[in-house]
Amino acid sequence: MELVTVGNRKQEEMFLRFRKQIYASSKKFVDNSYFMLQEIFGGKLHFVKNAELVACYVEDEAGILCEGVIAYAKEMPDTVMLCFFEALQGKIEAVALLVDKAMEYGRQRGCTRLVAGLYGHLNYGLGFLDAKQRVKPASVQERVAFDRTNSFSSPGNPAYYNDYFENFGCTAVRLNTYYTCEFEGKLAKYEAALEKINRCFEFKTFDRKNSDYWTKLYTDLNNECFKHHRYYYCRDYIDDAEMLKELFLFMKEDSLIFAFKDGEPAGFIMWYPDFNELAKPGEAFGAKHFLKNIVLNGKIKTAKVMEYGVVKKFRGLGLPLALIEQFRRAAEKHGCRHAETSWVMADNRDSAAFCEIVSDFKYKDYVVYELPVEN
């Protein structure tokens, strides 16, 4: 058994082929990270230039047993990340080799923690699906099956991935998503409150004709709203310009909505249809799904609320409720009837309480694993 640091095209192809093997064999999840890994290997992303990224895999005579990308960003100097982790079942020794490699990489840079499940930056993904901690009310079991295909940008992984990191004694940081079965009438009881809130704020959507301005505003709001988040570090404009350019191949302009108060940016919400409805379980999401989205425009029924943020000075004014109402109007216009949120930190009581109010139930559970790096 040997740990290999990916250093040539053949090894990159082996790394990507192993991912396809894992997802195809599961016949349950869509791989939303395959395209990004291709761009990482191609050196096309500005993100690659700002972070240290080392792809590794462990193999024996039969082939690859596990793999991942070790990442370090100087903006988060205490953390080394193990990203894009995939593994066969029952390969604890191989996984231990990979984790040891990440720990050593972190020691060399003075890191104090290893985080498994953070994909280089919060905006690219967070967490492992945790099937053992799921919450699914019996009344909706037939309507919303927990084991259905992961939504776009949400991780999907076999349950044994969690076993690996639990066996290493990692600290588990838990996340939840929330689900809304039907939009109709969901916010009706807040109509009077919304009317009052909406008088205080002005809402505008992303404008591709002036994309530089809106992209910079998006970056500035992210950096302001999430600067104290456990896993967030500041982005630059080029990183988000690249990310939004790709997302807007699929998204409409009203998928990114900004709130202003007296001309000052106050908050935003980003959502998009669940593009994984365009893919079959076991597939890697890619160009053919872009074409399929054009052909089937308006056929996706579930919307994904990716993120929302409110600037600190404007909190306590009910803006999150108004942003959700803006999202609902836009999503219904594009044919969506259901909604799933992105992850919410389980210990973020304010956000969790808000999601419980505007959603029908807590849906899926995810977990991030942390391990101390001893120098």
N, C-alpha and C positions, 0 to 999 in steps of 0.2 A: 504494500500500500504506500502511495507516494502523493505528496502535496505538490501541485504544479501551479506556478504563477503564469497566467496567460500572457504570452509575449509575441505570438505570431497569428497569422490569419487562420491557419489550420486549427489552432487551439481555440480561437474565438468561435469558429464554426462548431467545434465540439461542445463548447459551453452552451451555445444557443440550441444545439440539437438535443442536449440533455433536458433543457426546459421543455421543449416540444414533447419529449418522451414522457415527462412527468404529467403535463396537462392532458395529453392525448389519452394516457392510461387512466386518468381520473374520470374522464367523460362527464365532468360536472362543471368545471370552472373555465372561464375565458382568461387567457394570458394578456393582460393589459400592459405589461412591462417589456415585452419582446422588442417592440419598435424602439423604445428608449434605449435598450441595451445595444441595439444595432447602431444607434447614433453615438452612444458612448464609445463603442469600439471604433467607430469611424472618426472620432475626434471632432464631430460636427457641432456639439453643444458648447456654448460658452461656459456652462456649468462645469464641464470637464477641465477647462482651463483654470477655474477658480478653486477646485477641490483636488485632493489626491485620491485617485481611484485605482485600486489594484484588484483585478479579477483573479480568482483562484478556484481550483477544483482538486478533489482528492480522488484518485483512481487506483484500481488494481488491474489485474490481467483481464478482467471481464469488462472494464470500462469505468466511467465516472460513477462515483458513489454519492457525492454531494458537491455543492458549489456555492459560491457567493461572491459579492464584491465588497472589499474592505474600503471604507471611505473615511476621509478626514477633511474637515473644513476649518480653516484657521479662524473663522468667525465663531466657531463653537469649539474652542481649544481643549475643553475638558473631555471631549467625546470622540471615541472611535466607533464607527458604525459597521455592522455587518448587514449588507443590503442584498436584495434579490436572491435570498437563500432558497435553495431547492435540494432535496435529498431523497434517496430511496429509503424504504423502511428497514429498521433493524441494523443501521450502520452507525452506531453510537461512537465507535472508535474513529471512524472517518470524520464525523462531525466534530469530535473533540480536537482532531488535528486542525480543522478549519478555524475553530474558535480560538485555539492556541495561537495560530498565526495572526488572527485579528488582535488578540491581547498583546502579543509581542510588538505588533505595529503601533498599538496605542502606547505601550511603555516607552518606545523610542521617541514619542512625541509629547510625553508628559501627560497623557490623558489619565483621567481618574475613573472613567466608566466606559464600558462597552454597551452599546445599544443595538439589539437585534430587532429588526423590523422597521427601522427608519431608513427610507430610501434615498439617502443623500441629502435630502431637504424635505421638510414637512409638506411642501407643495407637490412632491412627487409620490407621496404615499407613506402610510404609517400602519403598522400592526399586522399581526397574524390573525386569521379567523380562528376563533376559539369555540369549537362545537360543543365542548363539555360544559360551557357556561351559558348556553343559549337560553333566551327567554322567549317563549312562544305560547300565548294564550290559547287554550283549547278551542275557543270560539272562532278562531281564524286559521286553524290548522289546514283546512282544505283550501282556503283562499290564498294564503301566503305560506308556502312551504319553505321552511328554513333552508333546506338543502338545495334550493334551486340555484341557478347560475348566479355567480357574484355580479353585482352591479358594476357599471363602468367606473374605473379607478379604485374599486375596493378589492382588497386581496382575497384570493381564494386558495386554500391550501389543504392538504390532508391533515387530519387531526393529530397524527403522530409527530408533526413538526413541533407542536407544543410540548409533547413528551420529552423531546430532546433537550429543550432549554430548561424545562422543569427539573430534569435530571442533573443539570449543571448547577442547581441551586440559585437560579436567577430570581431577581425580584420581578414580579409581574405588575405592570402598569396597565390598568384596564380601560377600555373604550367601549362605547355603545353607539348603535345607530337606532333611528326611530322610523316608524312607517305610518303612512296615512293611506287608508283604503280608498276613500273618495273625497274629492275636494268640496263637492257640493254641500253648502251649508256649514262647513267646518268652522268658519270664522264669523258666522252670522251674529252670534251673541256679543261680538266685539264691535259691531257696526258703529255704534255711537262713539266709542273710544277711537276707532280708526278715523272717523270723520274729523275729530278734534286733532289727532296726531298729524293727519295729512295736511291740515291747514298750516302746520308749523314747518313742514319740510317740502322740498321740491325734489322730484325724482327724474333722473335722466339715464338713458341707456348708452352703452358703448357705441361709438361711431367710428366705423372703419375708415372713413374719409379723414379722420383726425386721430388715427390710432396711436400716434406717439403721445399725444396729450393724455388720452384715456389710459394707456398702458402705464405711464408714469404715475398717474393718479392711483391706479390699482396697486402699484408697488409701494407708493408712499403710505397708502391706507393699511396695507398688510403690515408694513414695518412698524407703523404706529399702533395698530390694534392688537397685534400679536407679539409685541416685543418682550413680554414677560412670560410667554408660553414655555412650557418645560422643554420643548424640542425645537423651538423656532430660532432661526438666526436671520439677520437682515439680508434681503435680496438686493440685487442691483437691477437696473432697468433692462439690461440686455437679457438677463436670465428670463424675466417675465415676458419680454417681447417675443422670445423664442417659444415659450410655453403657450402664450395666448395665440400666436400665429398658427400653431398646430391645432389648438382647440377650436379656433374659429373656422377651420376647414369643416367642422361639424356644427358648431354652435351658431345660433342667431344672435344678432346684436342685443336683443333684449334678454339674453342669457347672463349678461353682466349689467347690473343696475346699481346706480349710485344715488345716494341721498345727500342733499345740500340743505343747510339752514342759513338763510340770509347770505347766500352765495358761497358759504364755507363748506368744504367737504365734511360730511358727518358720518358716513358709513357706506356700506355696499353689501350686495348679495350676489353670489355666482351660482348658477344652476345650469343643468343641461339635461336633455332626454337621456335615458339610460341606453347608451349606444350598444351595450352588450346584448340588447334584444336583437341586434342585427347579426350576431355571431352565434355559432353553434358551440356547445360545451366542448372543450378540448382544443379549440382554435386559438391561434395567436391573432390578436386584433391588428388590422393593418389596412392597406390601401383598398382592398376589395370591399371593405366595409364602408369606406368613404363613398364609393360608387353606389353601394346598396342604399346608403342613407339618402342620396339624391333621388333614387328611384322610389323609395318608400317614404318620402317626406311626409311627416305627420302621422305615421303608423305606429310610432313608439308610444306606449301607454303609460310608462312610469318615468317620472322626473326625478333627478338626483340633485338635492341641494348640497352643493359642494362646500361652500363656506359663506359665512356672513360675519361682518365686523362693524363695530360702532366705536367711534373715537371717544375716549374717556370723558371729555367735557360734555358730550351729548348723551351719555348714558342716563337712565332713569326717566327718559321722556317717552318711552314706549316705541322707539324707533324699530326694534327687532320685529314687533308685530306688524308694523307698516311695511317693512321689507318682505316679510312672508306673504303679505297680501299682494304686493307687487309681483312677487314670484308666482303666486297662484294664478293671477290674471294672465301672465305671460305663458305659463305652462299649459293652461287650458286652451289658449289661443292656438297652440301648436299640437293639440290633440292629446295631451297627457291627462290622465285621470287619477293616477296614484302618485305617491311620492315617498322617497326614502332619503333620509339625511345622510351626510357623511358622518364620520365618527365624532363623538363628543367624549371628552375625558370624563371618566366616571366620577372623579372627584370635583369636577366643575359643576357645583350644585346649581348655580344660576342658569347656565346653559341647559343642563339636564332638566331642570324644572320647567323652563320655557318650552323645550321640545315635548315634554309630556303634556303640556297644555295644548299645543297646536297640532300634535300627532295623535294617532289612535293607540299606539303601544310601542314599547321598547322592542326592537326587532332582533338585531344580531349583536354578538359580543366579539370583541377583538382584544388582543393583548400585545403589549410591547415588553420585551425582556431586557433587563439591565443586570450587568455583572460588574463588580468593582475591578478596576485594573490596578493591581498592586505593583508599585514601582520599587 
